Amino acid sequence: MNTKAEICGARTKDGVCMNAPVTGKERCRLHGGLSTGAKTPEGRERQAEAKRARWDEIKQALALYRDQAAECG
Ligand SMILES: [Zn+2]
């Protein structure tokens, strides 16, 4: 029995997306139903780069937080 939802169901600011999913996918075309992810080496590298940049920011924020905590005892 097919119990798969017949709506996209992605969370939006108004609740959930009521669009029909792309055929064979779980999300509508606005919410990644058409996306196949990064396929080219360039695309994958760009994603990895963005991930590293985010982690650097997080580590800096954590280091700053630890420094402040240490000063306050
Ligand atoms: Zn959607």
N, CA, C, O and the ligand as a Tripos MOL2 file, in Angstrom:
@<TRIPOS>MOLECULE
protein
  293   291    74     0     0
PROTEIN
NO_CHARGES

@<TRIPOS>ATOM
      1 N           0.8490   -1.1980    0.0000 N.3       1 MET1
      2 CA          0.0000    0.0000    0.0000 C.3       1 MET1
      3 C           0.8760    1.2350    0.0000 C.2       1 MET1
      4 O           1.8230    1.3510    0.7780 O.2       1 MET1
      5 N           0.5460    2.1380   -0.8710 N.am      2 ASN2
      6 CA          1.3540    3.3510   -0.9800 C.3       2 ASN2
      7 C           0.8500    4.4130   -0.0200 C.2       2 ASN2
      8 O          -0.2060    5.0140   -0.2220 O.2       2 ASN2
      9 N           1.6370    4.6300    1.0370 N.am      3 THR3
     10 CA          1.2350    5.6220    2.0260 C.3       3 THR3
     11 C           1.9980    6.9200    1.8580 C.2       3 THR3
     12 O           1.9260    7.8070    2.7080 O.2       3 THR3
     13 N           2.7230    7.0270    0.7690 N.am      4 LYS4
     14 CA          3.5520    8.2130    0.5500 C.3       4 LYS4
     15 C           2.6970    9.4710    0.4520 C.2       4 LYS4
     16 O           1.6500    9.4800   -0.1960 O.2       4 LYS4
     17 N           3.1510   10.5050    1.0900 N.am      5 ALA5
     18 CA          2.4050   11.7630    1.0760 C.3       5 ALA5
     19 C           2.2770   12.2970   -0.3420 C.2       5 ALA5
     20 O           3.1830   12.1560   -1.1630 O.2       5 ALA5
     21 N           1.1500   12.9040   -0.6060 N.am      6 GLU6
     22 CA          0.9270   13.4460   -1.9380 C.3       6 GLU6
     23 C           1.1580   14.9370   -1.9750 C.2       6 GLU6
     24 O           0.8320   15.6020   -2.9580 O.2       6 GLU6
     25 N           1.7210   15.4590   -0.9040 N.am      7 ILE7
     26 CA          2.1600   16.8450   -0.9190 C.3       7 ILE7
     27 C           3.6590   16.8860   -0.6300 C.2       7 ILE7
     28 O           4.2450   15.9340   -0.1130 O.2       7 ILE7
     29 N           4.2440   18.0040   -0.9770 N.am      8 CYS8
     30 CA          5.6840   18.1830   -0.7610 C.3       8 CYS8
     31 C           6.0050   18.0820    0.7270 C.2       8 CYS8
     32 O           6.8710   17.3030    1.1270 O.2       8 CYS8
     33 N           5.3110   18.8660    1.5410 N.am      9 GLY9
     34 CA          5.4810   18.7800    2.9750 C.3       9 GLY9
     35 C           6.6860   19.5170    3.5190 C.2       9 GLY9
     36 O           6.9440   19.4740    4.7220 O.2       9 GLY9
     37 N           7.4400   20.2050    2.6420 N.am     10 ALA10
     38 CA          8.5850   20.9660    3.1330 C.3      10 ALA10
     39 C           8.0900   22.0820    4.0470 C.2      10 ALA10
     40 O           7.0230   22.6530    3.8200 O.2      10 ALA10
     41 N           8.8620   22.3840    5.0660 N.am     11 ARG11
     42 CA          8.4540   23.4390    5.9760 C.3      11 ARG11
     43 C           8.6420   24.8100    5.3320 C.2      11 ARG11
     44 O           9.6830   25.0930    4.7390 O.2      11 ARG11
     45 N           7.6450   25.6330    5.4540 N.am     12 THR12
     46 CA          7.7270   26.9970    4.9540 C.3      12 THR12
     47 C           7.3360   27.9330    6.0770 C.2      12 THR12
     48 O           6.9430   27.4930    7.1570 O.2      12 THR12
     49 N           7.4440   29.2270    5.8200 N.am     13 LYS13
     50 CA          7.0990   30.1720    6.8770 C.3      13 LYS13
     51 C           5.6260   30.1010    7.2390 C.2      13 LYS13
     52 O           5.2340   30.5130    8.3310 O.2      13 LYS13
     53 N           4.8050   29.5810    6.3330 N.am     14 ASP14
     54 CA          3.3740   29.5030    6.5990 C.3      14 ASP14
     55 C           2.9470   28.1270    7.0890 C.2      14 ASP14
     56 O           1.7600   27.9080    7.3280 O.2      14 ASP14
     57 N           3.8680   27.2070    7.2420 N.am     15 GLY15
     58 CA          3.4880   25.8720    7.6650 C.3      15 GLY15
     59 C           4.2110   24.8500    6.8150 C.2      15 GLY15
     60 O           5.4370   24.7520    6.8520 O.2      15 GLY15
     61 N           3.4470   24.0900    6.0490 N.am     16 VAL16
     62 CA          4.0850   23.1260    5.1600 C.3      16 VAL16
     63 C           3.6630   23.4090    3.7280 C.2      16 VAL16
     64 O           2.5900   23.9540    3.4690 O.2      16 VAL16
     65 N           4.5410   23.0220    2.8020 N.am     17 CYS17
     66 CA          4.2800   23.2180    1.3850 C.3      17 CYS17
     67 C           3.2310   22.2200    0.9070 C.2      17 CYS17
     68 O           3.3650   21.0150    1.1200 O.2      17 CYS17
     69 N           2.2020   22.7250    0.2690 N.am     18 MET18
     70 CA          1.1190   21.8560   -0.1950 C.3      18 MET18
     71 C           1.2450   21.5200   -1.6780 C.2      18 MET18
     72 O           0.3370   20.9280   -2.2610 O.2      18 MET18
     73 N           2.3690   21.8960   -2.2880 N.am     19 ASN19
     74 CA          2.5550   21.5830   -3.7000 C.3      19 ASN19
     75 C           2.6920   20.0760   -3.8980 C.2      19 ASN19
     76 O           3.0980   19.3520   -2.9890 O.2      19 ASN19
     77 N           2.3520   19.6220   -5.0850 N.am     20 ALA20
     78 CA          2.5450   18.2080   -5.4170 C.3      20 ALA20
     79 C           4.0200   17.9540   -5.6530 C.2      20 ALA20
     80 O           4.6930   18.7710   -6.2820 O.2      20 ALA20
     81 N           4.5360   16.8360   -5.1610 N.am     21 PRO21
     82 CA          5.9520   16.5090   -5.3800 C.3      21 PRO21
     83 C           6.2350   16.2330   -6.8550 C.2      21 PRO21
     84 O           5.3380   15.8590   -7.6100 O.2      21 PRO21
     85 N           7.4770   16.4200   -7.2490 N.am     22 VAL22
     86 CA          7.8980   16.0060   -8.5750 C.3      22 VAL22
     87 C           7.7330   14.4930   -8.6710 C.2      22 VAL22
     88 O           8.0160   13.7820   -7.7070 O.2      22 VAL22
     89 N           7.2890   14.0010   -9.7960 N.am     23 THR23
     90 CA          7.0540   12.5680   -9.9640 C.3      23 THR23
     91 C           8.2840   11.7500   -9.5570 C.2      23 THR23
     92 O           9.3860   11.9850  -10.0540 O.2      23 THR23
     93 N           8.0910   10.8210   -8.6800 N.am     24 GLY24
     94 CA          9.1850    9.9570   -8.2460 C.3      24 GLY24
     95 C          10.0470   10.5690   -7.1550 C.2      24 GLY24
     96 O          10.9930    9.9370   -6.6860 O.2      24 GLY24
     97 N           9.7330   11.7840   -6.7500 N.am     25 LYS25
     98 CA         10.5060   12.4390   -5.7030 C.3      25 LYS25
     99 C           9.5970   12.7680   -4.5280 C.2      25 LYS25
    100 O           8.3790   12.6050   -4.6010 O.2      25 LYS25
    101 N          10.2060   13.2310   -3.4500 N.am     26 GLU26
    102 CA          9.4030   13.5290   -2.2740 C.3      26 GLU26
    103 C           9.1130   15.0130   -2.1260 C.2      26 GLU26
    104 O           8.2860   15.4130   -1.3070 O.2      26 GLU26
    105 N           9.8020   15.8360   -2.9320 N.am     27 ARG27
    106 CA          9.6310   17.2790   -2.7890 C.3      27 ARG27
    107 C           9.1630   17.9060   -4.0940 C.2      27 ARG27
    108 O           9.4340   17.3880   -5.1780 O.2      27 ARG27
    109 N           8.4610   19.0190   -3.9790 N.am     28 CYS28
    110 CA          8.0210   19.7410   -5.1570 C.3      28 CYS28
    111 C           9.2300   20.4130   -5.8080 C.2      28 CYS28
    112 O          10.3360   20.4040   -5.2680 O.2      28 CYS28
    113 N           8.9860   20.9950   -6.9860 N.am     29 ARG29
    114 CA         10.1080   21.5580   -7.7280 C.3      29 ARG29
    115 C          10.7150   22.7680   -7.0250 C.2      29 ARG29
    116 O          11.8480   23.1510   -7.3160 O.2      29 ARG29
    117 N           9.9750   23.3640   -6.1110 N.am     30 LEU30
    118 CA         10.5140   24.5150   -5.3890 C.3      30 LEU30
    119 C          11.3940   24.0740   -4.2230 C.2      30 LEU30
    120 O          12.1890   24.8600   -3.7080 O.2      30 LEU30
    121 N          11.2530   22.8390   -3.8160 N.am     31 HIS31
    122 CA         11.9360   22.4040   -2.5970 C.3      31 HIS31
    123 C          12.8820   21.2370   -2.8370 C.2      31 HIS31
    124 O          12.9890   20.3320   -2.0100 O.2      31 HIS31
    125 N          13.5560   21.2660   -3.9570 N.am     32 GLY32
    126 CA         14.6160   20.2900   -4.1910 C.3      32 GLY32
    127 C          14.1970   19.0750   -4.9840 C.2      32 GLY32
    128 O          15.0110   18.1780   -5.2070 O.2      32 GLY32
    129 N          12.9220   19.0180   -5.4250 N.am     33 GLY33
    130 CA         12.4740   17.8610   -6.1880 C.3      33 GLY33
    131 C          13.2310   17.6940   -7.4880 C.2      33 GLY33
    132 O          13.3820   16.5780   -7.9850 O.2      33 GLY33
    133 N          13.7080   18.7950   -8.0400 N.am     34 LEU34
    134 CA         14.4350   18.7330   -9.3050 C.3      34 LEU34
    135 C          15.9290   18.6130   -9.0840 C.2      34 LEU34
    136 O          16.6780   18.3460  -10.0240 O.2      34 LEU34
    137 N          16.3720   18.8080   -7.8470 N.am     35 SER35
    138 CA         17.8050   18.8250   -7.5920 C.3      35 SER35
    139 C          18.3870   17.4220   -7.5840 C.2      35 SER35
    140 O          17.7930   16.4970   -7.0300 O.2      35 SER35
    141 N          19.5280   17.2710   -8.1880 N.am     36 THR36
    142 CA         20.2250   15.9920   -8.1560 C.3      36 THR36
    143 C          21.5000   16.0930   -7.3360 C.2      36 THR36
    144 O          22.2870   15.1480   -7.2840 O.2      36 THR36
    145 N          21.7030   17.2360   -6.6970 N.am     37 GLY37
    146 CA         22.9150   17.4330   -5.9060 C.3      37 GLY37
    147 C          24.0940   17.7990   -6.7740 C.2      37 GLY37
    148 O          23.9910   17.8310   -8.0010 O.2      37 GLY37
    149 N          25.2090   18.0750   -6.1370 N.am     38 ALA38
    150 CA         26.4130   18.4570   -6.8630 C.3      38 ALA38
    151 C          26.9760   17.2540   -7.6010 C.2      38 ALA38
    152 O          27.2260   16.2170   -6.9880 O.2      38 ALA38
    153 N          27.1790   17.3760   -8.9000 N.am     39 LYS39
    154 CA         27.6470   16.2460   -9.6910 C.3      39 LYS39
    155 C          29.0650   16.4580  -10.2330 C.2      39 LYS39
    156 O          29.8360   15.5100  -10.3840 O.2      39 LYS39
    157 N          29.3870   17.7150  -10.5210 N.am     40 THR40
    158 CA         30.7000   17.9790  -11.0980 C.3      40 THR40
    159 C          31.7390   18.1570  -10.0020 C.2      40 THR40
    160 O          31.3850   18.5580   -8.8940 O.2      40 THR40
    161 N          33.0050   17.8750  -10.2710 N.am     41 PRO41
    162 CA         34.0630   18.1010   -9.2770 C.3      41 PRO41
    163 C          34.0710   19.5460   -8.8100 C.2      41 PRO41
    164 O          34.3060   19.8180   -7.6330 O.2      41 PRO41
    165 N          33.8160   20.4790   -9.7290 N.am     42 GLU42
    166 CA         33.7890   21.8930   -9.3630 C.3      42 GLU42
    167 C          32.6850   22.1570   -8.3380 C.2      42 GLU42
    168 O          32.9010   22.8330   -7.3330 O.2      42 GLU42
    169 N          31.5080   21.6140   -8.6100 N.am     43 GLY43
    170 CA         30.3830   21.8250   -7.7020 C.3      43 GLY43
    171 C          30.6530   21.2270   -6.3390 C.2      43 GLY43
    172 O          30.3520   21.8400   -5.3150 O.2      43 GLY43
    173 N          31.2200   20.0300   -6.3240 N.am     44 ARG44
    174 CA         31.5110   19.3690   -5.0500 C.3      44 ARG44
    175 C          32.5700   20.1540   -4.2700 C.2      44 ARG44
    176 O          32.4680   20.3090   -3.0530 O.2      44 ARG44
    177 N          33.5660   20.6350   -4.9690 N.am     45 GLU45
    178 CA         34.6170   21.4030   -4.3150 C.3      45 GLU45
    179 C          34.0470   22.6820   -3.7060 C.2      45 GLU45
    180 O          34.4340   23.0970   -2.6130 O.2      45 GLU45
    181 N          33.1040   23.3020   -4.4510 N.am     46 ARG46
    182 CA         32.5130   24.5360   -3.9460 C.3      46 ARG46
    183 C          31.7370   24.2520   -2.6630 C.2      46 ARG46
    184 O          31.7770   25.0490   -1.7260 O.2      46 ARG46
    185 N          31.0450   23.1420   -2.6140 N.am     47 GLN47
    186 CA         30.3180   22.7970   -1.3980 C.3      47 GLN47
    187 C          31.2730   22.5490   -0.2440 C.2      47 GLN47
    188 O          31.0340   23.0110    0.8720 O.2      47 GLN47
    189 N          32.3500   21.8250   -0.5020 N.am     48 ALA48
    190 CA         33.3260   21.5330    0.5380 C.3      48 ALA48
    191 C          33.9290   22.8340    1.0620 C.2      48 ALA48
    192 O          34.1370   23.0050    2.2640 O.2      48 ALA48
    193 N          34.2030   23.7410    0.1310 N.am     49 GLU49
    194 CA         34.7860   25.0330    0.5050 C.3      49 GLU49
    195 C          33.8480   25.7900    1.4430 C.2      49 GLU49
    196 O          34.2780   26.3320    2.4610 O.2      49 GLU49
    197 N          32.5760   25.8210    1.0920 N.am     50 ALA50
    198 CA         31.5880   26.5280    1.9090 C.3      50 ALA50
    199 C          31.4850   25.8930    3.2880 C.2      50 ALA50
    200 O          31.3270   26.5870    4.2920 O.2      50 ALA50
    201 N          31.5770   24.5680    3.3270 N.am     51 LYS51
    202 CA         31.4920   23.8700    4.6020 C.3      51 LYS51
    203 C          32.6870   24.2260    5.4860 C.2      51 LYS51
    204 O          32.5390   24.4790    6.6810 O.2      51 LYS51
    205 N          33.8850   24.2410    4.8690 N.am     52 ARG52
    206 CA         35.0810   24.6080    5.6480 C.3      52 ARG52
    207 C          34.9570   26.0280    6.1930 C.2      52 ARG52
    208 O          35.3030   26.2960    7.3430 O.2      52 ARG52
    209 N          34.4600   26.9270    5.3560 N.am     53 ALA53
    210 CA         34.3290   28.3180    5.7800 C.3      53 ALA53
    211 C          33.3850   28.4240    6.9720 C.2      53 ALA53
    212 O          33.6370   29.1720    7.9160 O.2      53 ALA53
    213 N          32.3000   27.6660    6.9130 N.am     54 ARG54
    214 CA         31.3500   27.7010    8.0340 C.3      54 ARG54
    215 C          32.0030   27.1850    9.3040 C.2      54 ARG54
    216 O          31.8210   27.7520   10.3820 O.2      54 ARG54
    217 N          32.7720   26.0980    9.1720 N.am     55 TRP55
    218 CA         33.4070   25.5320   10.3620 C.3      55 TRP55
    219 C          34.4250   26.4960   10.9450 C.2      55 TRP55
    220 O          34.5510   26.6070   12.1640 O.2      55 TRP55
    221 N          35.1530   27.1930   10.0800 N.am     56 ASP56
    222 CA         36.1160   28.1670   10.5870 C.3      56 ASP56
    223 C          35.4070   29.2200   11.4260 C.2      56 ASP56
    224 O          35.8880   29.6060   12.4920 O.2      56 ASP56
    225 N          34.2630   29.6780   10.9380 N.am     57 GLU57
    226 CA         33.5030   30.6760   11.6870 C.3      57 GLU57
    227 C          33.0750   30.1230   13.0320 C.2      57 GLU57
    228 O          33.1970   30.8030   14.0510 O.2      57 GLU57
    229 N          32.5780   28.9040   13.0450 N.am     58 ILE58
    230 CA         32.1130   28.2880   14.2830 C.3      58 ILE58
    231 C          33.2710   28.1470   15.2680 C.2      58 ILE58
    232 O          33.1290   28.4480   16.4530 O.2      58 ILE58
    233 N          34.4330   27.6800   14.7600 N.am     59 LYS59
    234 CA         35.5830   27.4930   15.6500 C.3      59 LYS59
    235 C          36.0420   28.8150   16.2370 C.2      59 LYS59
    236 O          36.3790   28.8900   17.4190 O.2      59 LYS59
    237 N          36.0560   29.8650   15.4110 N.am     60 GLN60
    238 CA         36.4580   31.1770   15.9160 C.3      60 GLN60
    239 C          35.5040   31.6490   17.0000 C.2      60 GLN60
    240 O          35.9300   32.1670   18.0320 O.2      60 GLN60
    241 N          34.2030   31.4640   16.7590 N.am     61 ALA61
    242 CA         33.2050   31.8830   17.7380 C.3      61 ALA61
    243 C          33.3870   31.1090   19.0340 C.2      61 ALA61
    244 O          33.2910   31.6850   20.1180 O.2      61 ALA61
    245 N          33.6480   29.8100   18.9350 N.am     62 LEU62
    246 CA         33.8370   28.9870   20.1230 C.3      62 LEU62
    247 C          35.0880   29.4120   20.8790 C.2      62 LEU62
    248 O          35.0760   29.4840   22.1080 O.2      62 LEU62
    249 N          36.1760   29.6970   20.1480 N.am     63 ALA63
    250 CA         37.4180   30.1110   20.7860 C.3      63 ALA63
    251 C          37.2060   31.4210   21.5390 C.2      63 ALA63
    252 O          37.6860   31.5970   22.6590 O.2      63 ALA63
    253 N          36.4810   32.3300   20.9040 N.am     64 LEU64
    254 CA         36.1910   33.6080   21.5300 C.3      64 LEU64
    255 C          35.3930   33.3920   22.8070 C.2      64 LEU64
    256 O          35.6740   34.0010   23.8390 O.2      64 LEU64
    257 N          34.4060   32.5290   22.7270 N.am     65 TYR65
    258 CA         33.5510   32.2380   23.8610 C.3      65 TYR65
    259 C          34.3820   31.6610   25.0090 C.2      65 TYR65
    260 O          34.2180   32.0440   26.1670 O.2      65 TYR65
    261 N          35.2900   30.7210   24.6570 N.am     66 ARG66
    262 CA         36.1250   30.1080   25.7020 C.3      66 ARG66
    263 C          37.0310   31.1340   26.3460 C.2      66 ARG66
    264 O          37.2100   31.1320   27.5640 O.2      66 ARG66
    265 N          37.6090   32.0170   25.5320 N.am     67 ASP67
    266 CA         38.4670   33.0550   26.0880 C.3      67 ASP67
    267 C          37.7130   33.9150   27.0800 C.2      67 ASP67
    268 O          38.2130   34.2070   28.1660 O.2      67 ASP67
    269 N          36.5240   34.3150   26.7120 N.am     68 GLN68
    270 CA         35.7180   35.1640   27.5970 C.3      68 GLN68
    271 C          35.3700   34.4200   28.8750 C.2      68 GLN68
    272 O          35.4320   34.9880   29.9650 O.2      68 GLN68
    273 N          35.0070   33.1580   28.7450 N.am     69 ALA69
    274 CA         34.6370   32.3630   29.9050 C.3      69 ALA69
    275 C          35.8250   32.2400   30.8490 C.2      69 ALA69
    276 O          35.6620   32.2920   32.0680 O.2      69 ALA69
    277 N          37.0250   32.0760   30.2850 N.am     70 ALA70
    278 CA         38.2140   31.9280   31.0990 C.3      70 ALA70
    279 C          38.4900   33.2290   31.8770 C.2      70 ALA70
    280 O          38.8830   33.1970   33.0430 O.2      70 ALA70
    281 N          38.2770   34.3520   31.2160 N.am     71 GLU71
    282 CA         38.5200   35.6260   31.8810 C.3      71 GLU71
    283 C          37.5740   35.8360   33.0610 C.2      71 GLU71
    284 O          37.9410   36.4250   34.0770 O.2      71 GLU71
    285 N          36.3740   35.3490   32.9020 N.am     72 CYS72
    286 CA         35.3850   35.5310   33.9650 C.3      72 CYS72
    287 C          35.5550   34.4930   35.0750 C.2      72 CYS72
    288 O          34.8490   34.5340   36.0830 O.2      72 CYS72
    289 N          36.4770   33.5790   34.8900 N.am     73 GLY73
    290 CA         36.7120   32.5850   35.9070 C.3      73 GLY73
    291 C          35.7100   31.4750   35.8170 C.2      73 GLY73
    292 O          35.7580   30.5350   36.6100 O.2      73 GLY73
    293 ZN          7.4600   22.2380   -1.7740 Zn       74 ZN74
@<TRIPOS>BOND
     1     1     2 1
     2     2     3 1
     3     3     4 2
     4     3     5 am
     5     5     6 1
     6     6     7 1
     7     7     8 2
     8     7     9 am
     9     9    10 1
    10    10    11 1
    11    11    12 2
    12    11    13 am
    13    13    14 1
    14    14    15 1
    15    15    16 2
    16    15    17 am
    17    17    18 1
    18    18    19 1
    19    19    20 2
    20    19    21 am
    21    21    22 1
    22    22    23 1
    23    23    24 2
    24    23    25 am
    25    25    26 1
    26    26    27 1
    27    27    28 2
    28    27    29 am
    29    29    30 1
    30    30    31 1
    31    31    32 2
    32    31    33 am
    33    33    34 1
    34    34    35 1
    35    35    36 2
    36    35    37 am
    37    37    38 1
    38    38    39 1
    39    39    40 2
    40    39    41 am
    41    41    42 1
    42    42    43 1
    43    43    44 2
    44    43    45 am
    45    45    46 1
    46    46    47 1
    47    47    48 2
    48    47    49 am
    49    49    50 1
    50    50    51 1
    51    51    52 2
    52    51    53 am
    53    53    54 1
    54    54    55 1
    55    55    56 2
    56    55    57 am
    57    57    58 1
    58    58    59 1
    59    59    60 2
    60    59    61 am
    61    61    62 1
    62    62    63 1
    63    63    64 2
    64    63    65 am
    65    65    66 1
    66    66    67 1
    67    67    68 2
    68    67    69 am
    69    69    70 1
    70    70    71 1
    71    71    72 2
    72    71    73 am
    73    73    74 1
    74    74    75 1
    75    75    76 2
    76    75    77 am
    77    77    78 1
    78    78    79 1
    79    79    80 2
    80    79    81 am
    81    81    82 1
    82    82    83 1
    83    83    84 2
    84    83    85 am
    85    85    86 1
    86    86    87 1
    87    87    88 2
    88    87    89 am
    89    89    90 1
    90    90    91 1
    91    91    92 2
    92    91    93 am
    93    93    94 1
    94    94    95 1
    95    95    96 2
    96    95    97 am
    97    97    98 1
    98    98    99 1
    99    99   100 2
   100    99   101 am
   101   101   102 1
   102   102   103 1
   103   103   104 2
   104   103   105 am
   105   105   106 1
   106   106   107 1
   107   107   108 2
   108   107   109 am
   109   109   110 1
   110   110   111 1
   111   111   112 2
   112   111   113 am
   113   113   114 1
   114   114   115 1
   115   115   116 2
   116   115   117 am
   117   117   118 1
   118   118   119 1
   119   119   120 2
   120   119   121 am
   121   121   122 1
   122   122   123 1
   123   123   124 2
   124   123   125 am
   125   125   126 1
   126   126   127 1
   127   127   128 2
   128   127   129 am
   129   129   130 1
   130   130   131 1
   131   131   132 2
   132   131   133 am
   133   133   134 1
   134   134   135 1
   135   135   136 2
   136   135   137 am
   137   137   138 1
   138   138   139 1
   139   139   140 2
   140   139   141 am
   141   141   142 1
   142   142   143 1
   143   143   144 2
   144   143   145 am
   145   145   146 1
   146   146   147 1
   147   147   148 2
   148   147   149 am
   149   149   150 1
   150   150   151 1
   151   151   152 2
   152   151   153 am
   153   153   154 1
   154   154   155 1
   155   155   156 2
   156   155   157 am
   157   157   158 1
   158   158   159 1
   159   159   160 2
   160   159   161 am
   161   161   162 1
   162   162   163 1
   163   163   164 2
   164   163   165 am
   165   165   166 1
   166   166   167 1
   167   167   168 2
   168   167   169 am
   169   169   170 1
   170   170   171 1
   171   171   172 2
   172   171   173 am
   173   173   174 1
   174   174   175 1
   175   175   176 2
   176   175   177 am
   177   177   178 1
   178   178   179 1
   179   179   180 2
   180   179   181 am
   181   181   182 1
   182   182   183 1
   183   183   184 2
   184   183   185 am
   185   185   186 1
   186   186   187 1
   187   187   188 2
   188   187   189 am
   189   189   190 1
   190   190   191 1
   191   191   192 2
   192   191   193 am
   193   193   194 1
   194   194   195 1
   195   195   196 2
   196   195   197 am
   197   197   198 1
   198   198   199 1
   199   199   200 2
   200   199   201 am
   201   201   202 1
   202   202   203 1
   203   203   204 2
   204   203   205 am
   205   205   206 1
   206   206   207 1
   207   207   208 2
   208   207   209 am
   209   209   210 1
   210   210   211 1
   211   211   212 2
   212   211   213 am
   213   213   214 1
   214   214   215 1
   215   215   216 2
   216   215   217 am
   217   217   218 1
   218   218   219 1
   219   219   220 2
   220   219   221 am
   221   221   222 1
   222   222   223 1
   223   223   224 2
   224   223   225 am
   225   225   226 1
   226   226   227 1
   227   227   228 2
   228   227   229 am
   229   229   230 1
   230   230   231 1
   231   231   232 2
   232   231   233 am
   233   233   234 1
   234   234   235 1
   235   235   236 2
   236   235   237 am
   237   237   238 1
   238   238   239 1
   239   239   240 2
   240   239   241 am
   241   241   242 1
   242   242   243 1
   243   243   244 2
   244   243   245 am
   245   245   246 1
   246   246   247 1
   247   247   248 2
   248   247   249 am
   249   249   250 1
   250   250   251 1
   251   251   252 2
   252   251   253 am
   253   253   254 1
   254   254   255 1
   255   255   256 2
   256   255   257 am
   257   257   258 1
   258   258   259 1
   259   259   260 2
   260   259   261 am
   261   261   262 1
   262   262   263 1
   263   263   264 2
   264   263   265 am
   265   265   266 1
   266   266   267 1
   267   267   268 2
   268   267   269 am
   269   269   270 1
   270   270   271 1
   271   271   272 2
   272   271   273 am
   273   273   274 1
   274   274   275 1
   275   275   276 2
   276   275   277 am
   277   277   278 1
   278   278   279 1
   279   279   280 2
   280   279   281 am
   281   281   282 1
   282   282   283 1
   283   283   284 2
   284   283   285 am
   285   285   286 1
   286   286   287 1
   287   287   288 2
   288   287   289 am
   289   289   290 1
   290   290   291 1
   291   291   292 2
@<TRIPOS>SUBSTRUCTURE
     1 MET1         2 RESIDUE 1 A MET
     2 ASN2         6 RESIDUE 1 A ASN
     3 THR3        10 RESIDUE 1 A THR
     4 LYS4        14 RESIDUE 1 A LYS
     5 ALA5        18 RESIDUE 1 A ALA
     6 GLU6        22 RESIDUE 1 A GLU
     7 ILE7        26 RESIDUE 1 A ILE
     8 CYS8        30 RESIDUE 1 A CYS
     9 GLY9        34 RESIDUE 1 A GLY
    10 ALA10       38 RESIDUE 1 A ALA
    11 ARG11       42 RESIDUE 1 A ARG
    12 THR12       46 RESIDUE 1 A THR
    13 LYS13       50 RESIDUE 1 A LYS
    14 ASP14       54 RESIDUE 1 A ASP
    15 GLY15       58 RESIDUE 1 A GLY
    16 VAL16       62 RESIDUE 1 A VAL
    17 CYS17       66 RESIDUE 1 A CYS
    18 MET18       70 RESIDUE 1 A MET
    19 ASN19       74 RESIDUE 1 A ASN
    20 ALA20       78 RESIDUE 1 A ALA
    21 PRO21       82 RESIDUE 1 A PRO
    22 VAL22       86 RESIDUE 1 A VAL
    23 THR23       90 RESIDUE 1 A THR
    24 GLY24       94 RESIDUE 1 A GLY
    25 LYS25       98 RESIDUE 1 A LYS
    26 GLU26      102 RESIDUE 1 A GLU
    27 ARG27      106 RESIDUE 1 A ARG
    28 CYS28      110 RESIDUE 1 A CYS
    29 ARG29      114 RESIDUE 1 A ARG
    30 LEU30      118 RESIDUE 1 A LEU
    31 HIS31      122 RESIDUE 1 A HIS
    32 GLY32      126 RESIDUE 1 A GLY
    33 GLY33      130 RESIDUE 1 A GLY
    34 LEU34      134 RESIDUE 1 A LEU
    35 SER35      138 RESIDUE 1 A SER
    36 THR36      142 RESIDUE 1 A THR
    37 GLY37      146 RESIDUE 1 A GLY
    38 ALA38      150 RESIDUE 1 A ALA
    39 LYS39      154 RESIDUE 1 A LYS
    40 THR40      158 RESIDUE 1 A THR
    41 PRO41      162 RESIDUE 1 A PRO
    42 GLU42      166 RESIDUE 1 A GLU
    43 GLY43      170 RESIDUE 1 A GLY
    44 ARG44      174 RESIDUE 1 A ARG
    45 GLU45      178 RESIDUE 1 A GLU
    46 ARG46      182 RESIDUE 1 A ARG
    47 GLN47      186 RESIDUE 1 A GLN
    48 ALA48      190 RESIDUE 1 A ALA
    49 GLU49      194 RESIDUE 1 A GLU
    50 ALA50      198 RESIDUE 1 A ALA
    51 LYS51      202 RESIDUE 1 A LYS
    52 ARG52      206 RESIDUE 1 A ARG
    53 ALA53      210 RESIDUE 1 A ALA
    54 ARG54      214 RESIDUE 1 A ARG
    55 TRP55      218 RESIDUE 1 A TRP
    56 ASP56      222 RESIDUE 1 A ASP
    57 GLU57      226 RESIDUE 1 A GLU
    58 ILE58      230 RESIDUE 1 A ILE
    59 LYS59      234 RESIDUE 1 A LYS
    60 GLN60      238 RESIDUE 1 A GLN
    61 ALA61      242 RESIDUE 1 A ALA
    62 LEU62      246 RESIDUE 1 A LEU
    63 ALA63      250 RESIDUE 1 A ALA
    64 LEU64      254 RESIDUE 1 A LEU
    65 TYR65      258 RESIDUE 1 A TYR
    66 ARG66      262 RESIDUE 1 A ARG
    67 ASP67      266 RESIDUE 1 A ASP
    68 GLN68      270 RESIDUE 1 A GLN
    69 ALA69      274 RESIDUE 1 A ALA
    70 ALA70      278 RESIDUE 1 A ALA
    71 GLU71      282 RESIDUE 1 A GLU
    72 CYS72      286 RESIDUE 1 A CYS
    73 GLY73      290 RESIDUE 1 A GLY
    74 ZN74       293 GROUP 0 **** ****
